[in-house]
Amino acid sequence: MSAHISFDPLLPWPVVIALAVLTLLPCLLALGTRRRGGLLRLAGFALLVLILAGPRWVEHSARPLPDVALVLVDQSPSMEIGARREMAARALAALRASAGQTDATRLIVAGIPPATSGGTQILPALHQALANIEPDQLAGIIAITDGEITDAAGLPRNAPFSALLTGSGEETDRELRLDNAPSFGLAGQTVPLRLSVFDHGVNDAGTTVPVTVTEDGQTVATVAAVVGQPLSVNLPVRHAGPAVISASAPPLAGEVSVINDQAAFTLTGIHKRLNVLLVSGSPNQGERAWRLLLKSDPAVQLVHFTILRMPGEPLDADPRDIALVPFPVRELFETDITKFDLIILDQFNANDLLPAEYLANIAAYVENGGALLAEVGPEFAGPESLAGSPLGPILPAIPAAPGTVTQEFPPLITPLGARHPVTASFAGAKLAPWGRMEAATPTPGSLVLMTGADDLPLLVLGRAGKGRTGILLSDQLWLWTRGGAHAGPALPLLRGLVHWFLHEPALEAEALTATIAHDRLSIDRRTLSPSYPGDATITDPDGQSRIVPLTQTAPGRYTATLPLKKNTGVWKIGEGGKTAYAVAAPENAAEYQDLAATASKLRGAAHNIVWLGRDPAPALGPLLTHRHATQITGTASQPLLPPLPALLIALALITAAWWRENGASA
């Protein structure tokens, strides 16, 4: 119960104030000059002004409100370490039990959800919870956490803040941090990887720690890192396509977790501009198409020349008038041949267009890791066929009867081609027809991806030593570049071929790849075999393995997708002698920088700090401040001056003042 005087004026306050000035000021002047009746006149007019002000006696009835204790429970990933989650659950249960013993305190529990960046942030959850709590009722804020709070400096000071820490005391932790992890690099070059090792909770600055760097499970470097100091490692980019790079340090004795003793990322190797040498045996209709197709790929740098005359053919003019600069045939096919990533022979024959030793150089170049693609026409069936040259042993097909076949035919993707990445996307499509091709027999081990007339091989791929070879047994590819009814996938086909010759991982026929996105692991197995390749074996970052079956999604393609409970570290996937790696990088990297439970970040902000691993959870009462908040339940009001009696008294006082003043003057 509470009471006070309030005013309910009969007239607006400005009018009441004006009347008070006009009436009371003359009375005060008269009183100052000691005129008779001045005091009575002042009392009368003062009473009139008071009546106009409307004084009232107001009484409130109220009921007490309970104090509110806000409990924030840390739900960040670092709370999964050890028994932290169990400690937090027991502490919360103890607080609920303590609050249930009295009606004077109400408990509100809110979570501190995982943040996408910046570590564990308490303020967003705190402000959201405080929006639903009356400030007069807030008796205290309690956080159940490991202490790794990154925004503790902004905690409010209007209520006591207590920290219940999920640990037995200050802990230690080793962290390997990637200061700069490159995402891309040129294949065959090196890229700088900068990393640092930090030991939290222990003063061992200057200590040397060995760090091992691996690429897809293979060690590429072992370096010595000084604790607390950055280190740079030149990382080789061994091939094009993605590779999982992992750096790891040995555990720190007694540390709370080894999760952040390693860090991993994906490095994608990219080719520099691809050097392609196109040699046309003679001017032909497809020559321009080859140039346009190759130059449309921004990754290709093309060198093209056409042989316009036979060696030894007489000239009608002086050679100095024919060419200002002699063509560098010797440089191309002797000293500079290894500078090319791919050589394309377009309708080329062995009729002394190039000396035999140059063709032998091309064969050696392929066997040492180079690539050769031949597009052949009727010359392939003649006596000067490439099959009879030093290139013959590395070609994936040799001429066969009846030689040149002149009839219209639609190119078809073979069942093997439907499984090969170069031609799989065209399988089942109706392709525009060609009009001529060469009959040939594939060599052992070669792959027929396309067929033409009479089911003869049309596109054949093979291997020679360390290199790759291919042959297109028709000079009609240019028809697909004409548009209209003849339009066909010339550019995708040629681009796929070029990048297959360059060992692009995405175009490998036998491959196992894995990726992680949105906490899901996706496995992709490609094979040329028509039968099921086998189940995949998945090994998680902790070394635990499981078998996962694969599902066929297309010819020669098998996949599997599964959710991940552990969202950090390197996963290893194996199947049929093939191995793939996938890295799960945490969205909130700052959350994993320091995993040691600590009170250091909350000192100065917390009024109470309790280690749940060594002390029992405290009762709720000592952590709170009683706020004595109340809620008004009723109001009673009555006038202090009954209007009519008060008005009569005021008039009587004014009349008495007039009588006294006039009586004295008489």
LUMDREN-253174 format. One record per residue (C-alpha): residue in three letters; x, y, z. Coordinates in steps of 0.25 Angstrom, whole numbers, always signed. Layout:
LUMDREN-253174
   type       u       v       w
    ALA       X       Y       Z
...
END
This chain:
LUMDREN-253174
   type       u       v       w
    MET      +0      +0      +0
    SER      +5     +14      -4
    ALA      -1     +28      -3
    HIS      +2     +42      -9
    ILE      -5     +55     -12
    SER      -8     +58     -26
    PHE     -15     +70     -33
    ASP     -27     +69     -43
    PRO     -29     +84     -46
    LEU     -43     +89     -49
    LEU     -37     +99     -60
    PRO     -25     +97     -69
    TRP     -12     +99     -61
    PRO      -9    +112     -68
    VAL     -22    +118     -64
    VAL     -20    +114     -50
    ILE      -6    +120     -49
    ALA     -11    +133     -56
    LEU     -22    +134     -45
    ALA     -12    +131     -34
    VAL      -3    +142     -39
    LEU     -14    +152     -40
    THR     -21    +150     -27
    LEU      -9    +146     -18
    LEU      +1    +156     -22
    PRO      -8    +168     -18
    CYS     -11    +161      -5
    LEU      +4    +160      -2
    LEU      +6    +174      -5
    ALA      -5    +178      +4
    LEU      +1    +169     +15
    GLY     +14    +176     +13
    THR      +9    +190     +15
    ARG      +2    +185     +28
    ARG     -12    +188     +23
    ARG     -23    +182     +32
    GLY     -30    +169     +27
    GLY     -18    +166     +18
    LEU     -15    +153     +25
    LEU     -30    +149     +24
    ARG     -31    +153      +9
    LEU     -18    +145      +6
    ALA     -24    +132     +13
    GLY     -37    +134      +6
    PHE     -31    +135      -8
    ALA     -21    +124      -6
    LEU     -32    +115      -2
    LEU     -39    +118     -15
    VAL     -27    +116     -23
    LEU     -25    +102     -16
    ILE     -39     +99     -19
    LEU     -37    +101     -34
    ALA     -24     +92     -33
    GLY     -32     +81     -29
    PRO     -24     +74     -18
    ARG     -27     +59     -16
    TRP     -22     +48      -7
    VAL     -18     +36     -15
    GLU     -16     +22     -10
    HIS     -10     +10     -18
    SER     -11      -4     -14
    ALA      +1     -13     -20
    ARG      +6     -27     -20
    PRO     +21     -31     -20
    LEU     +27     -37     -33
    PRO     +37     -48     -33
    ASP     +52     -45     -36
    VAL     +56     -50     -50
    ALA     +69     -58     -52
    LEU     +74     -59     -67
    VAL     +82     -72     -69
    LEU     +90     -72     -83
    VAL     +95     -86     -87
    ASP    +106     -87     -96
    GLN    +103     -95    -108
    SER    +115     -92    -117
    PRO    +123    -104    -123
    SER    +134    -103    -112
    MET    +124    -107    -102
    GLU    +125    -121    -108
    ILE    +139    -123    -103
    GLY    +140    -133     -91
    ALA    +129    -133     -81
    ARG    +126    -118     -83
    ARG    +112    -121     -88
    GLU    +109    -130     -76
    MET    +114    -120     -66
    ALA    +105    -109     -72
    ALA     +93    -118     -71
    ARG     +96    -122     -57
    ALA     +98    -107     -53
    LEU     +85    -103     -60
    ALA     +77    -114     -53
    ALA     +83    -109     -40
    LEU     +78     -95     -43
    ARG     +64     -99     -47
    ALA     +63    -107     -34
    SER     +68     -95     -26
    ALA     +58     -86     -33
    GLY     +47     -96     -30
    GLN     +48     -95     -15
    THR     +43     -81     -15
    ASP     +32     -72     -22
    ALA     +41     -60     -20
    THR     +50     -63     -32
    ARG     +46     -67     -46
    LEU     +57     -73     -55
    ILE     +58     -70     -70
    VAL     +67     -79     -79
    ALA     +72     -75     -92
    GLY     +83     -81    -101
    ILE     +96     -75    -107
    PRO     +95     -80    -121
    PRO    +107     -83    -130
    ALA    +111     -71    -137
    THR    +115     -71    -152
    SER    +128     -63    -149
    GLY    +135     -56    -138
    GLY    +135     -67    -127
    THR    +125     -69    -116
    GLN    +117     -56    -115
    ILE    +108     -54    -103
    LEU    +102     -40    -106
    PRO     +92     -43    -117
    ALA     +86     -54    -108
    LEU     +86     -46     -96
    HIS     +79     -34    -102
    GLN     +69     -42    -109
    ALA     +65     -48     -95
    LEU     +66     -35     -88
    ALA     +55     -29     -97
    ASN     +45     -38     -90
    ILE     +49     -35     -76
    GLU     +45     -23     -68
    PRO     +58     -16     -63
    ASP     +52     -14     -49
    GLN     +51     -29     -48
    LEU     +65     -33     -53
    ALA     +72     -38     -41
    GLY     +84     -45     -48
    ILE     +90     -51     -61
    ILE     +97     -64     -60
    ALA    +105     -70     -72
    ILE    +108     -85     -72
    THR    +120     -85     -82
    ASP    +134     -89     -84
    GLY    +138     -75     -83
    GLU    +142     -73     -97
    ILE    +134     -61     -99
    THR    +139     -51    -110
    ASP    +129     -39    -106
    ALA    +130     -39     -91
    ALA    +134     -25     -90
    GLY    +120     -21     -94
    LEU    +113     -28     -83
    PRO    +103     -18     -76
    ARG    +105     -14     -62
    ASN     +91     -12     -57
    ALA     +90     -26     -51
    PRO    +101     -35     -45
    PHE    +107     -44     -55
    SER    +112     -58     -51
    ALA    +120     -68     -59
    LEU    +118     -83     -57
    LEU    +130     -89     -64
    THR    +130    -103     -70
    GLY    +144    -107     -65
    SER    +153    -110     -53
    GLY    +161     -98     -54
    GLU    +170     -91     -65
    GLU    +173    -100     -76
    THR    +183    -101     -87
    ASP    +181    -103    -102
    ARG    +190    -103    -115
    GLU    +185     -96    -127
    LEU    +191     -97    -141
    ARG    +185     -85    -149
    LEU    +186     -82    -164
    ASP    +189     -68    -165
    ASN    +188     -68    -180
    ALA    +183     -81    -188
    PRO    +184     -79    -203
    SER    +171     -84    -210
    PHE    +178     -85    -224
    GLY    +192     -87    -230
    LEU    +198     -90    -244
    ALA    +201    -105    -246
    GLY    +216    -107    -245
    GLN    +218     -95    -237
    THR    +219     -92    -222
    VAL    +210     -83    -214
    PRO    +213     -78    -200
    LEU    +205     -83    -188
    ARG    +206     -75    -175
    LEU    +203     -81    -162
    SER    +205     -80    -147
    VAL    +205     -88    -134
    PHE    +200     -83    -121
    ASP    +200     -89    -108
    HIS    +188     -84     -99
    GLY    +189     -84     -84
    VAL    +204     -87     -83
    ASN    +216     -78     -85
    ASP    +225     -85     -95
    ALA    +227     -74    -105
    GLY    +240     -77    -113
    THR    +238     -92    -112
    THR    +240     -99    -126
    VAL    +229    -108    -130
    PRO    +230    -118    -143
    VAL    +219    -115    -153
    THR    +216    -126    -164
    VAL    +209    -121    -177
    THR    +202    -132    -185
    GLU    +195    -132    -199
    ASP    +184    -142    -200
    GLY    +190    -150    -189
    GLN    +205    -149    -195
    THR    +215    -141    -187
    VAL    +221    -130    -195
    ALA    +228    -122    -184
    THR    +232    -123    -169
    VAL    +236    -110    -163
    ALA    +240    -104    -150
    ALA    +230     -94    -144
    VAL    +234     -84    -133
    VAL    +222     -83    -123
    GLY    +215     -69    -125
    GLN    +223     -66    -138
    PRO    +218     -67    -152
    LEU    +224     -77    -162
    SER    +224     -77    -177
    VAL    +224     -90    -185
    ASN    +226     -91    -200
    LEU    +215    -101    -204
    PRO    +216    -108    -217
    VAL    +204    -109    -226
    ARG    +206    -122    -232
    HIS    +194    -123    -241
    ALA    +182    -116    -246
    GLY    +169    -118    -239
    PRO    +166    -118    -224
    ALA    +176    -124    -214
    VAL    +173    -124    -199
    ILE    +185    -118    -191
    SER    +186    -121    -176
    ALA    +196    -115    -166
    SER    +198    -122    -152
    ALA    +206    -120    -140
    PRO    +208    -130    -129
    PRO    +199    -129    -117
    LEU    +203    -120    -105
    ALA    +204    -128     -92
    GLY    +191    -127     -84
    GLU    +184    -119     -94
    VAL    +169    -120     -94
    SER    +167    -123    -108
    VAL    +175    -127    -121
    ILE    +164    -122    -130
    ASN    +171    -109    -134
    ASP    +185    -115    -134
    GLN    +183    -117    -149
    ALA    +176    -108    -160
    ALA    +173    -112    -174
    PHE    +168    -105    -186
    THR    +166    -108    -201
    LEU    +176    -103    -211
    THR    +172    -103    -226
    GLY    +183    -104    -236
    ILE    +180     -97    -249
    HIS    +188     -98    -262
    LYS    +195     -86    -268
    ARG    +191     -83    -282
    LEU    +191     -96    -290
    ASN    +201     -96    -301
    VAL    +194    -104    -313
    LEU    +202    -106    -326
    LEU    +192    -108    -338
    VAL    +199    -114    -351
    SER    +190    -115    -363
    GLY    +195    -124    -374
    SER    +189    -115    -385
    PRO    +178    -104    -386
    ASN    +165    -110    -383
    GLN    +150    -106    -379
    GLY    +152    -110    -365
    GLU    +165    -102    -363
    ARG    +157     -89    -359
    ALA    +148     -97    -350
    TRP    +159    -103    -342
    ARG    +165     -89    -340
    LEU    +152     -83    -336
    LEU    +149     -94    -326
    LEU    +163     -94    -320
    LYS    +163     -79    -319
    SER    +150     -78    -312
    ASP    +156     -85    -300
    PRO    +163     -73    -292
    ALA    +172     -84    -286
    VAL    +178     -88    -299
    GLN    +189     -81    -306
    LEU    +190     -86    -320
    VAL    +201     -87    -330
    HIS    +196     -91    -344
    PHE    +203     -93    -357
    THR    +199    -100    -370
    ILE    +208    -107    -379
    LEU    +206    -101    -393
    ARG    +216    -108    -401
    MET    +224    -121    -401
    PRO    +239    -120    -397
    GLY    +247    -119    -409
    GLU    +236    -113    -418
    PRO    +241    -103    -427
    LEU    +238     -88    -424
    ASP    +233     -78    -435
    ALA    +240     -67    -427
    ASP    +253     -65    -419
    PRO    +251     -71    -405
    ARG    +255     -57    -399
    ASP    +242     -51    -406
    ILE    +233     -62    -400
    ALA    +236     -60    -386
    LEU    +243     -49    -378
    VAL    +245     -59    -366
    PRO    +248     -73    -369
    PHE    +238     -82    -361
    PRO    +245     -88    -349
    VAL    +242    -103    -352
    ARG    +255    -108    -345
    GLU    +252    -100    -333
    LEU    +238    -105    -332
    PHE    +240    -119    -333
    GLU    +254    -121    -327
    THR    +257    -110    -316
    ASP    +244    -105    -313
    ILE    +234    -117    -314
    THR    +233    -119    -299
    LYS    +228    -105    -297
    PHE    +214    -109    -303
    ASP    +204    -116    -295
    LEU    +197    -122    -307
    ILE    +200    -124    -322
    ILE    +189    -126    -332
    LEU    +191    -131    -346
    ASP    +180    -127    -355
    GLN    +179    -136    -368
    PHE    +194    -139    -367
    ASN    +202    -149    -375
    ALA    +216    -154    -375
    ASN    +220    -151    -389
    ASP    +232    -143    -385
    LEU    +224    -132    -379
    LEU    +233    -133    -367
    PRO    +246    -141    -366
    ALA    +244    -154    -360
    GLU    +253    -150    -348
    TYR    +243    -139    -345
    LEU    +232    -149    -345
    ALA    +240    -157    -336
    ASN    +242    -145    -327
    ILE    +227    -144    -326
    ALA    +226    -158    -322
    ALA    +236    -157    -311
    TYR    +230    -144    -306
    VAL    +217    -152    -304
    GLU    +223    -164    -297
    ASN    +230    -154    -287
    GLY    +216    -148    -283
    GLY    +212    -140    -295
    ALA    +199    -141    -303
    LEU    +195    -143    -317
    LEU    +182    -142    -325
    ALA    +181    -146    -339
    GLU    +169    -142    -348
    VAL    +170    -151    -361
    GLY    +164    -151    -374
    PRO    +166    -160    -387
    GLU    +181    -158    -386
    PHE    +180    -168    -374
    ALA    +177    -179    -383
    GLY    +188    -176    -393
    PRO    +202    -180    -394
    GLU    +207    -168    -386
    SER    +198    -170    -374
    LEU    +203    -166    -361
    ALA    +201    -180    -357
    GLY    +214    -184    -365
    SER    +222    -173    -359
    PRO    +229    -172    -346
    LEU    +216    -167    -340
    GLY    +209    -181    -343
    PRO    +213    -188    -330
    ILE    +207    -178    -322
    LEU    +194    -176    -329
    PRO    +181    -182    -323
    ALA    +176    -187    -336
    ILE    +182    -192    -350
    PRO    +175    -192    -364
    ALA    +166    -204    -368
    ALA    +158    -208    -380
    PRO    +151    -202    -387
    GLY    +158    -189    -384
    THR    +150    -177    -387
    VAL    +135    -178    -385
    THR    +127    -167    -392
    GLN    +113    -168    -387
    GLU    +105    -159    -377
    PHE    +105    -164    -363
    PRO    +101    -159    -349
    PRO    +112    -160    -339
    LEU    +108    -168    -328
    ILE    +113    -169    -313
    THR    +117    -183    -310
    PRO    +113    -190    -296
    LEU    +128    -187    -292
    GLY    +126    -173    -297
    ALA    +114    -171    -288
    ARG    +123    -174    -276
    HIS    +135    -165    -280
    PRO    +135    -151    -276
    VAL    +139    -146    -289
    THR    +126    -151    -296
    ALA    +117    -154    -285
    SER    +109    -142    -286
    PHE    +105    -145    -301
    ALA    +100    -159    -298
    GLY     +86    -161    -304
    ALA     +86    -148    -312
    LYS     +83    -148    -326
    LEU     +95    -142    -333
    ALA     +96    -135    -347
    PRO    +101    -145    -357
    TRP    +115    -145    -364
    GLY    +118    -150    -378
    ARG    +132    -156    -378
    MET    +141    -164    -369
    GLU    +152    -174    -369
    ALA    +151    -189    -365
    ALA    +161    -193    -354
    THR    +164    -203    -344
    PRO    +166    -199    -330
    THR    +179    -203    -323
    PRO    +179    -211    -311
    GLY    +176    -203    -298
    SER    +170    -192    -306
    LEU    +156    -186    -303
    VAL    +145    -184    -314
    LEU    +136    -173    -309
    MET    +129    -170    -322
    THR    +125    -178    -335
    GLY    +121    -174    -349
    ALA    +117    -182    -361
    ASP    +115    -197    -360
    ASP    +118    -196    -345
    LEU    +133    -192    -349
    PRO    +141    -185    -338
    LEU    +140    -170    -340
    LEU    +147    -164    -327
    VAL    +158    -173    -320
    LEU    +166    -169    -308
    GLY    +179    -176    -303
    ARG    +191    -175    -295
    ALA    +206    -176    -300
    GLY    +216    -177    -289
    LYS    +213    -165    -279
    GLY    +205    -157    -290
    ARG    +192    -158    -296
    THR    +187    -159    -310
    GLY    +174    -158    -318
    ILE    +170    -159    -332
    LEU    +157    -154    -339
    LEU    +155    -163    -351
    SER    +148    -152    -359
    ASP    +151    -139    -365
    GLN    +136    -134    -364
    LEU    +136    -128    -350
    TRP    +135    -114    -356
    LEU    +121    -118    -360
    TRP    +116    -116    -346
    THR    +121    -101    -346
    ARG    +112     -97    -358
    GLY    +100     -96    -350
    GLY     +85     -99    -354
    ALA     +82    -114    -357
    HIS     +97    -117    -356
    ALA    +100    -111    -342
    GLY    +106    -120    -332
    PRO    +114    -119    -319
    ALA    +128    -117    -326
    LEU    +133    -107    -315
    PRO    +129    -115    -303
    LEU    +135    -128    -310
    LEU    +148    -121    -313
    ARG    +149    -114    -300
    GLY    +147    -127    -293
    LEU    +157    -134    -301
    VAL    +168    -123    -299
    HIS    +166    -123    -284
    TRP    +166    -138    -283
    PHE    +179    -138    -291
    LEU    +184    -129    -280
    HIS    +180    -138    -269
    GLU    +169    -129    -263
    PRO    +164    -137    -251
    ALA    +149    -134    -254
    LEU    +151    -141    -267
    GLU    +158    -154    -262
    ALA    +150    -166    -266
    GLU    +154    -174    -253
    ALA    +153    -164    -242
    LEU    +148    -163    -227
    THR    +145    -149    -222
    ALA    +139    -144    -209
    THR    +134    -130    -205
    ILE    +127    -125    -192
    ALA    +117    -114    -192
    HIS    +106    -110    -182
    ASP    +111    -121    -172
    ARG    +109    -132    -183
    LEU    +119    -141    -189
    SER    +117    -144    -204
    ILE    +125    -155    -211
    ASP    +126    -157    -226
    ARG    +132    -169    -232
    ARG    +134    -170    -248
    THR    +138    -182    -255
    LEU    +138    -188    -269
    SER    +134    -202    -263
    PRO    +120    -205    -266
    SER    +119    -213    -252
    TYR    +118    -207    -238
    PRO    +131    -202    -233
    GLY    +129    -205    -219
    ASP    +125    -199    -205
    ALA    +133    -187    -200
    THR    +141    -187    -187
    ILE    +140    -173    -180
    THR    +150    -170    -169
    ASP    +146    -158    -161
    PRO    +157    -148    -154
    ASP    +157    -156    -142
    GLY    +161    -169    -149
    GLN    +147    -176    -148
    SER    +143    -183    -161
    ARG    +130    -187    -167
    ILE    +125    -194    -180
    VAL    +116    -186    -189
    PRO    +109    -192    -201
    LEU    +109    -184    -214
    THR     +97    -182    -223
    GLN     +98    -181    -238
    THR     +93    -168    -243
    ALA     +97    -169    -258
    PRO    +105    -179    -266
    GLY    +119    -181    -260
    ARG    +115    -171    -248
    TYR    +113    -175    -234
    THR    +110    -165    -223
    ALA    +107    -165    -208
    THR    +103    -153    -198
    LEU    +103    -154    -183
    PRO    +102    -144    -172
    LEU    +114    -141    -163
    LYS    +113    -140    -148
    LYS    +127    -135    -148
    ASN    +129    -122    -156
    THR    +144    -120    -155
    GLY    +156    -127    -160
    VAL    +160    -136    -172
    TRP    +152    -148    -176
    LYS    +158    -159    -184
    ILE    +150    -167    -194
    GLY    +155    -180    -201
    GLU    +149    -189    -211
    GLY    +156    -200    -220
    GLY    +170    -195    -218
    LYS    +166    -180    -220
    THR    +167    -170    -209
    ALA    +160    -156    -208
    TYR    +161    -146    -197
    ALA    +151    -135    -193
    VAL    +153    -124    -183
    ALA    +142    -119    -174
    ALA    +146    -105    -169
    PRO    +138     -98    -158
    GLU    +129     -87    -162
    ASN    +133     -79    -149
    ALA    +148     -81    -149
    ALA    +150     -72    -137
    GLU    +142     -82    -129
    TYR    +153     -92    -130
    GLN    +165     -83    -128
    ASP    +166     -85    -113
    LEU    +158     -97    -107
    ALA    +163     -96     -93
    ALA    +153     -92     -82
    THR    +157     -79     -76
    ALA    +152     -68     -66
    SER    +162     -58     -72
    LYS    +152     -52     -82
    LEU    +141     -50     -72
    ARG    +149     -44     -61
    GLY    +145     -30     -58
    ALA    +131     -33     -64
    ALA    +127     -44     -55
    HIS    +123     -42     -40
    ASN    +124     -57     -38
    ILE    +132     -68     -44
    VAL    +130     -83     -41
    TRP    +138     -95     -47
    LEU    +127    -106     -49
    GLY    +138    -116     -50
    ARG    +143    -114     -36
    ASP    +132    -107     -28
    PRO    +117    -111     -27
    ALA    +107    -102     -34
    PRO    +104     -90     -25
    ALA     +90     -87     -20
    LEU     +82     -77     -28
    GLY     +80     -67     -16
    PRO     +95     -63     -14
    LEU     +96     -59     -29
    LEU     +85     -49     -29
    THR     +81     -36     -24
    HIS     +67     -34     -18
    ARG     +59     -24     -26
    HIS     +46     -22     -18
    ALA     +38     -19     -31
    THR     +23     -18     -29
    GLN     +11     -17     -38
    ILE      +0      -7     -36
    THR     -13     -15     -34
    GLY     -23      -4     -30
    THR     -24     +12     -28
    ALA     -34     +20     -18
    SER     -35     +35     -19
    GLN     -43     +45     -11
    PRO     -43     +61     -11
    LEU     -35     +67      +0
    LEU     -44     +80      +0
    PRO     -59     +77      -2
    PRO     -62     +88     -12
    LEU     -75     +94      -6
    PRO     -70     +95      +9
    ALA     -56    +100      +4
    LEU     -63    +111      -5
    LEU     -71    +116      +7
    ILE     -59    +117     +16
    ALA     -52    +124      +5
    LEU     -63    +134      +3
    ALA     -64    +136     +18
    LEU     -50    +139     +20
    ILE     -50    +149      +8
    THR     -63    +156     +14
    ALA     -56    +156     +28
    ALA     -44    +163     +22
    TRP     -53    +173     +15
    TRP     -61    +176     +28
    ARG     -48    +178     +36
    GLU     -42    +187     +26
    ASN     -55    +196     +24
    GLY     -58    +195     +39
    ALA     -44    +201     +42
    SER     -45    +212     +33
    ALA     -59    +216     +39
END
